[in-house]
Amino acid sequence: MNASLTIEKLIEHLQRFAPDTPCLGHFWIADDLEDVAPELTPEEVVATLALSDNTLDAENSLSWYFLRHCADTVLARRLLK
């Protein structure tokens, strides 16, 4: 579901299913990154969420550690500019 980076897109995606469809979900929102990496700019928050979505491996889990790793990757790009 890499294209769904907003609540609106997530809702659109979920509306394709019957309300009683069993599921399991865990999602993070931009505000959660304030706890993980408060030094991120709003643009870097979006980039971190996108990187997390694009590189998530279910074997490794979507965890605080994983989000911090993605934030560090995005922050390292500052040095390359």
Secondary structure, DSSP 8 states (H G I E B T S, - for coil): -TT--SHHHHHHHHTTS-TT---------GGGHHHH-TT--HHHHHHHHHHHHHH--TTT-S-HHHHHHHHHHHHHHHHH-
